[in-house]
Structure formats: structure tokens, C-alpha cells
């Protein structure tokens, strides 16, 4: 028995999601009757659907457990009330316990939900008209040959069924993702990414290196869906990446000025050769649930003054200034390339400590944690899988307060109403960044509406004064580094132990 998607004539895909359904040929029902429900379901799947079954089952299980989760009152409990789950009139305080209960008592519920998730995955694939993976496998079946010897056009989705309005419609979204893997032909991947984004009318920034790919793109929801399916179909990524690796937020193509795709030594600029510090030596990854639990424990122990843990924000100072985890260590650095030197100058701070690291989407922690581990100073190093982005999806009112900084025209993503930063001029609560008004400065400034109305729109008094000078063109090239914002900040700060 095989599971299939309805099709017309010789078409391989169903382009009308309303008419897509799972079909089980009648001839196989008698054979399925001798199997248990789970075996019957798996036996009834074709090769394409079987590839999705494991993911669908995991997602169904996770969704079921998430619905059992109770929201703790962290304020009244002083961080002692950790995540709890309720099911079958029982209360669980440990994730492993609730997982064991669900697996033992709710197998049929998970099976039913797995069918629904699987059907939705297949319907989504059909509705976006992306060729099935079997077709791609026939083009290039060997991972060694991979896609590099194939024409780029073979790996682009069929958009003939969609109009330009479909591919540019609003509201759109922004995708954030990365994948560390061995890329033997970065130029081929670069050309493919550029062609793919242009076909789908996506804008954004994509960095490609021999160590992987890092991208953030914006466009219509149809275009981003087609982009994800194309990424997951390419042999280079399809056995490494999953839907969970793509973080989404409201936005669109207008969030970026253009499309920039390039080849670099690193997919995130840390300034260390990937051959010296590899992503393969990264720290232990914690799911948002696991990270939330450890942070809760850390905050409680901090109150008791018996903490031997550091909650480390490895982003830049202007990111942590407007949003961060409570009681974290946020280095006052301006670029991630300063992070290795920051670690070197503060090794005594990290000695024999357990370090919980986090960043925006997880990518900086991959090699940042590997560098920290290479110093053999810490007791343990953990990192938040998926970064703040994934954490906020599950804990919008958790331990992260303020806004999440993003590197596009939006500047921030909001998950709660807290404002933890202030206007640079009057000190009023304010967290909306603007570029310094002085030409070529490129620094970000927090200046409230009242101060903007007074003409205070530069990042510092020096820039403010230069901005009103009439003869400043000869000095424009020096503005960026002459700012008081950078002059008065130590490039690599030393923390007090």
C-alpha cells in the first residue's frame, strides 16, 4: 500500500491545496488489517512520505507535550516554580517524566496527531509546487557527486503556476537560518542561492564558506516557503537541516535594501580560521525548554549567593543594550570578532565555571563556544539551540526582557513590553534605534521623539557638532572611528573578577 498525493494527468504535483488529500488504494486494506495502527500507517507510506514520518512523529509528540505545559508564576515563586505539566489528573515537574507518561499512555493520541502533521507536511509540499525529493534524487543520487555537477536550474522550484503578485504579496516574513557543513564548491552554492533568491523575489544577506551557509532573507510567505523547500531538497543540506532550523518573523522584502550573496572565509566573522577553531568542537546544545530550566535555576541560586554559573551573552553591546536575559554577563564589545580576545583577557573569570551561552539565532555560539572550550578553563559550556529567536517562540514572557535586535531595517523584534534601555540624551525609557544623522558615521543611536524634535539625532556630541558644520566633507571618512561612542569604549574590556 502506498500513500500518494492526488494528481492530474502526468503532473507530479498537486497545485491546489484544497484538493490534496492522502489516498490509500483499496487493494491494500486487507493486508493492513493484520497490522497494529502504527505499523499500518508506516506500511501505507510511499518513499517520499516515509522520509517525513520520523519528523512528523517527533513534532506530534512535542506539540502534545507542549499543550500539557502549565505557565508558572515566576514572580510570586521567586524563580523556584519550574516548568510543570498536567495530564490525566497528574502533575509532572520533570520533562523526562512527562515524556515517559505520554509515550506509555497516549500512543494512540500521538499516532492520530502524527497522521495530521504528516498530511499537512505533504499538503504544504504540494501546494508550493516544489518537485518531490525523488525527482531530485534521480537527477543526482550520489552525495559525492551531489548537486555541483548539475545545472543550477535543476535545483530551482517550478514557479510557472504562480504570478509575480503571488511571489511578492504581503504580509511577508523574514527567514533566519544557518547550516554548518562541508561545502566543497562555494561558488556553485553562491550562484544557486543568487538565482534562487532572484527567482523568488527575495532580498537579504547570505554568506557562504567552505564551513557552511548563513542567511537572512525576506519576501512573501509563499516565496519563503518555496525557499525552505528548495534548501531542504538540495543534497548538501537535506540530511542535515530541517524545518526547525528556519526562524521566521513578520517582515518581508522591504526589510532589506537589496540582495547580497557572497563567499567568505567564515559564515559569521569571528576572525579565527575555521581550521583552527571548528564548529565541530562546539558546546552542548540545550533546547529552549532545557535552557529555560537552567536559567531559572541560575537566577534562584544567584539570589542565594551560591552561584558558580555564568550566563553569557556573546552578542555586541548595542544588541544586549536593548534586550537580554536577566542577570547575564553582556561583554561591552562592538564586533563579534572581538570575542576571542575578550575570552583571552578574562580567562580567570571563566575558570572552573559552568557557562550558559546565547546569541540571536545560535550561530555565534557555535564557534564562540568552541573557542571558549579550547581554552580548557571552564567546567562546562552550554549553548541555547536556535538562539533567542527560538527561545522567544516558546517563552515570550520568559527570562529574556526587552527587544531582540535584528540585522535588517526593522532593527528589533518585540516579544514583551519591557523597555530596558534609555534615550542617549534625556535618559527617558527608549529602545528604538536610528542611524546617527551625521553622514558616514554608521553608529546606532537611542534618541527619543522629544530629543529628535530638539534636533538631537547624532550618536554623540562630537557627531552632533560635526553634523551642523557646513564644511565637513574633508573629514567624512574619519567620522566612524572618531565618534566618542567608540573612542571612550575599551575595544576589549576586562571584567572584574
Secondary structure as the mmCIF struct_conf table of DSSP 4:
data_model
#
loop_
_struct_conf.conf_type_id
_struct_conf.id
_struct_conf.beg_label_comp_id
_struct_conf.beg_label_asym_id
_struct_conf.beg_label_seq_id
_struct_conf.end_label_comp_id
_struct_conf.end_label_asym_id
_struct_conf.end_label_seq_id
STRN STRN1 UNK A 3 UNK A 5
TURN_TY1_P TURN_TY1_P1 UNK A 9 UNK A 10
BEND BEND1 UNK A 12 UNK A 13
HELX_RH_3T_P HELX_RH_3T_P1 UNK A 17 UNK A 19
STRN STRN2 UNK A 22 UNK A 24
HELX_RH_3T_P HELX_RH_3T_P2 UNK A 26 UNK A 28
HELX_RH_AL_P HELX_RH_AL_P1 UNK A 29 UNK A 32
TURN_TY1_P TURN_TY1_P2 UNK A 33 UNK A 34
BEND BEND2 UNK A 35 UNK A 35
HELX_RH_AL_P HELX_RH_AL_P2 UNK A 37 UNK A 43
TURN_TY1_P TURN_TY1_P3 UNK A 44 UNK A 44
HELX_RH_AL_P HELX_RH_AL_P3 UNK A 47 UNK A 68
STRN STRN3 UNK A 69 UNK A 70
HELX_LH_PP_P HELX_LH_PP_P1 UNK A 71 UNK A 72
HELX_RH_AL_P HELX_RH_AL_P4 UNK A 74 UNK A 77
TURN_TY1_P TURN_TY1_P4 UNK A 78 UNK A 79
STRN STRN4 UNK A 84 UNK A 87
TURN_TY1_P TURN_TY1_P5 UNK A 88 UNK A 89
STRN STRN5 UNK A 90 UNK A 92
BEND BEND3 UNK A 93 UNK A 94
HELX_RH_AL_P HELX_RH_AL_P5 UNK A 95 UNK A 105
HELX_RH_AL_P HELX_RH_AL_P6 UNK A 107 UNK A 127
TURN_TY1_P TURN_TY1_P6 UNK A 128 UNK A 129
HELX_LH_PP_P HELX_LH_PP_P2 UNK A 130 UNK A 132
HELX_RH_AL_P HELX_RH_AL_P7 UNK A 133 UNK A 139
TURN_TY1_P TURN_TY1_P7 UNK A 143 UNK A 149
BEND BEND4 UNK A 150 UNK A 150
HELX_RH_3T_P HELX_RH_3T_P3 UNK A 152 UNK A 155
BEND BEND5 UNK A 156 UNK A 156
TURN_TY1_P TURN_TY1_P8 UNK A 160 UNK A 161
BEND BEND6 UNK A 162 UNK A 162
HELX_RH_AL_P HELX_RH_AL_P8 UNK A 164 UNK A 168
BEND BEND7 UNK A 170 UNK A 171
STRN STRN6 UNK A 172 UNK A 180
BEND BEND8 UNK A 184 UNK A 184
HELX_RH_AL_P HELX_RH_AL_P9 UNK A 186 UNK A 199
TURN_TY1_P TURN_TY1_P9 UNK A 200 UNK A 201
STRN STRN7 UNK A 203 UNK A 209
TURN_TY1_P TURN_TY1_P10 UNK A 210 UNK A 211
STRN STRN8 UNK A 212 UNK A 220
HELX_RH_AL_P HELX_RH_AL_P10 UNK A 221 UNK A 233
BEND BEND9 UNK A 234 UNK A 234
HELX_RH_AL_P HELX_RH_AL_P11 UNK A 235 UNK A 238
TURN_TY1_P TURN_TY1_P11 UNK A 239 UNK A 240
HELX_RH_3T_P HELX_RH_3T_P4 UNK A 243 UNK A 245
STRN STRN9 UNK A 247 UNK A 251
HELX_RH_3T_P HELX_RH_3T_P5 UNK A 253 UNK A 255
BEND BEND10 UNK A 256 UNK A 258
STRN STRN10 UNK A 259 UNK A 263
BEND BEND11 UNK A 265 UNK A 265
BEND BEND12 UNK A 267 UNK A 268
BEND BEND13 UNK A 271 UNK A 272
TURN_TY1_P TURN_TY1_P12 UNK A 274 UNK A 276
BEND BEND14 UNK A 277 UNK A 277
HELX_RH_3T_P HELX_RH_3T_P6 UNK A 279 UNK A 281
STRN STRN11 UNK A 284 UNK A 286
HELX_RH_AL_P HELX_RH_AL_P12 UNK A 288 UNK A 303
TURN_TY1_P TURN_TY1_P13 UNK A 304 UNK A 305
STRN STRN12 UNK A 309 UNK A 313
BEND BEND15 UNK A 315 UNK A 315
HELX_RH_AL_P HELX_RH_AL_P13 UNK A 317 UNK A 320
TURN_TY1_P TURN_TY1_P14 UNK A 321 UNK A 322
STRN STRN13 UNK A 323 UNK A 325
TURN_TY1_P TURN_TY1_P15 UNK A 326 UNK A 327
STRN STRN14 UNK A 329 UNK A 330
BEND BEND16 UNK A 334 UNK A 335
HELX_RH_3T_P HELX_RH_3T_P7 UNK A 336 UNK A 338
HELX_RH_AL_P HELX_RH_AL_P14 UNK A 339 UNK A 345
TURN_TY1_P TURN_TY1_P16 UNK A 346 UNK A 346
HELX_RH_AL_P HELX_RH_AL_P15 UNK A 347 UNK A 350
TURN_TY1_P TURN_TY1_P17 UNK A 351 UNK A 352
STRN STRN15 UNK A 354 UNK A 358
BEND BEND17 UNK A 360 UNK A 362
HELX_RH_AL_P HELX_RH_AL_P16 UNK A 363 UNK A 374
TURN_TY1_P TURN_TY1_P18 UNK A 375 UNK A 376
BEND BEND18 UNK A 379 UNK A 379
STRN STRN16 UNK A 380 UNK A 384
TURN_TY1_P TURN_TY1_P19 UNK A 385 UNK A 386
HELX_RH_AL_P HELX_RH_AL_P17 UNK A 387 UNK A 394
TURN_TY1_P TURN_TY1_P20 UNK A 396 UNK A 397
BEND BEND19 UNK A 398 UNK A 399
STRN STRN17 UNK A 400 UNK A 405
BEND BEND20 UNK A 407 UNK A 408
TURN_TY1_P TURN_TY1_P21 UNK A 409 UNK A 410
STRN STRN18 UNK A 412 UNK A 414
BEND BEND21 UNK A 415 UNK A 417
STRN STRN19 UNK A 422 UNK A 422
TURN_TY1_P TURN_TY1_P22 UNK A 424 UNK A 426
STRN STRN20 UNK A 429 UNK A 429
STRN STRN21 UNK A 433 UNK A 435
BEND BEND22 UNK A 437 UNK A 438
TURN_TY1_P TURN_TY1_P23 UNK A 439 UNK A 440
STRN STRN22 UNK A 444 UNK A 446
HELX_RH_AL_P HELX_RH_AL_P18 UNK A 449 UNK A 453
TURN_TY1_P TURN_TY1_P24 UNK A 454 UNK A 455
BEND BEND23 UNK A 458 UNK A 460
HELX_RH_AL_P HELX_RH_AL_P19 UNK A 461 UNK A 467
TURN_TY1_P TURN_TY1_P25 UNK A 468 UNK A 468
BEND BEND24 UNK A 470 UNK A 470
HELX_RH_3T_P HELX_RH_3T_P8 UNK A 473 UNK A 478
HELX_RH_AL_P HELX_RH_AL_P20 UNK A 479 UNK A 482
HELX_RH_AL_P HELX_RH_AL_P21 UNK A 484 UNK A 487
TURN_TY1_P TURN_TY1_P26 UNK A 488 UNK A 488
BEND BEND25 UNK A 489 UNK A 489
BEND BEND26 UNK A 491 UNK A 492
#
